[in-house]
Amino acid sequence: MSLSRRKTLALIGGGVIFAATAALGAVAARKPRTAQLPWASAGQGGDARHRALSYALLAPNPHNRQPWLVDLSKPDVVTLYVDTDRLLPQTDPYNRQITIGLGCFLELMRMAASHDGQRVTITPFPEGFDDRALDARPVARAVFEADPSVVPDPLFAYALDRRSNKEPFDTARPLPADKLAQLDVAVSTRFGGTVDAQDVAEWRALTHEALRIEIETPRTYKESVDLFRIGRTEVDANPDGIDFTGPMFEVMAATGLFTRAATMDPTSQAYQAGLAAVFANSDTAMGHVWLVSQGNSRPDQIATGADWLRVNLAATAAGVAFQPLSQALQEFPEMAGHCRDVHAKLAPDGGRVQMLARIGYGPAVDQSPRWPLETIIVNV
Ligand SMILES: Cc1cc2nc3c(=O)[nH]c(=O)nc-3n(C[C@H](O)[C@H](O)[C@H](O)COP(=O)(O)O)c2cc1C
């Protein structure tokens, strides 16, 4: 689930928060101290694998759970595992989205290495896989090899500027149709998109409804709420999950106006404000893009992740704001009708709609938190 930070605050606190922000200036000015440092230290390290991994961990991934662990015990090899404590069992019961995030991670690692004179050969699931659940077997084995003929991937130039933009977009600024062609950089999945006003209106309505279902289904909503990190102290302590930082959230964290308990209560102002903020995002989409894969095996999901990262970077290159809206694609029973509708529209002849995002022009947003590289290495 995604909340527009500014809107939420304005709605929950109104004038009270603005007044408190002025009074609690020092609190309001707080920013995370450590949670964004991995963005500044990307590219450092004496080992090519460390340098590539320091970028890989900046990859987009569901709910920013960062479910990646790497074993570096074999020279020149990265063995990637999933941290099974960081899955999303309610909204992602078959770990499809988590696997896509791991595909984003591998592609960013490969791109970074290509700029470091390293060819990376990736074998997904070298010991096999289970399509119903990820397990302790490796997600991928990646072999690094110095190779002066490797072609640096040009999309890598946008890795540090890439964001998921969880703010409302500017409805006064339509997207020119040629932007879609710039975003079509998928290699092994089918890219599609629309900026047509009628289509966009239908997608806005569908994504709005899907968000409503996820939030009104207590167990799927709670999965998000449990991952809320409210204010700088929580974000620095756990730089994963759904982060709320910035002046007004600092004040609300300090004054107890915005708490996990309040957001779980449908009668509370915090809950209503959260709902309104989420809809302010789906309802201001100025276009939509998606990826469809032929199959839906684990390797298909990894390949989807690689393509999704590429599309997200191409959007960054094109100056287009980008936010995945995954709810309608999710496999929990209450969503089945919307998931069917999406497939009837986008994959009438078969295939799996793996990703859907809204695009438009939006305000600049901050880097999201990350755990540092040393915390994901399980075996040096
Ligand atoms: C498979 C997948 C599904 C995602 N679904 C959503 C979503 O439904 N809503 C949303 O706001 N962001 C979604 N995201 C984006 C993540 O929330 C985002 O990547 C993460 O918070 C890190 O932020 P960053 O991309 O700005 O680095 C998704 C990302 C991936 C890879």
The ligand as a Gaussian input file, in Angstrom:
#p B3LYP/6-31G(d) Opt

LIG

0 1
 C        6.994000      -6.156000      -7.503000
 C        6.816000      -4.767000      -6.976000
 C        5.557000      -4.323000      -6.579000
 C        5.394000      -3.023000      -6.091000
 N        4.127000      -2.585000      -5.770000
 C        3.941000      -1.322000      -5.324000
 C        2.642000      -0.826000      -5.044000
 O        1.637000      -1.509000      -5.190000
 N        2.532000       0.457000      -4.615000
 C        3.625000       1.270000      -4.454000
 O        3.487000       2.422000      -4.054000
 N        4.871000       0.818000      -4.728000
 C        5.053000      -0.441000      -5.154000
 N        6.312000      -0.876000      -5.464000
 C        7.452000       0.028000      -5.276000
 C        8.117000      -0.184000      -3.919000
 O        7.270000       0.250000      -2.881000
 C        9.443000       0.581000      -3.903000
 O       10.287000       0.026000      -4.870000
 C       10.140000       0.536000      -2.545000
 O        9.369000       1.198000      -1.574000
 C       11.502000       1.201000      -2.605000
 O       11.377000       2.537000      -3.040000
 P       12.143000       3.062000      -4.333000
 O       11.639000       2.295000      -5.511000
 O       11.789000       4.537000      -4.412000
 O       13.608000       2.838000      -4.121000
 C        6.507000      -2.159000      -5.978000
 C        7.771000      -2.605000      -6.399000
 C        7.932000      -3.881000      -6.913000
 C        9.291000      -4.331000      -7.379000

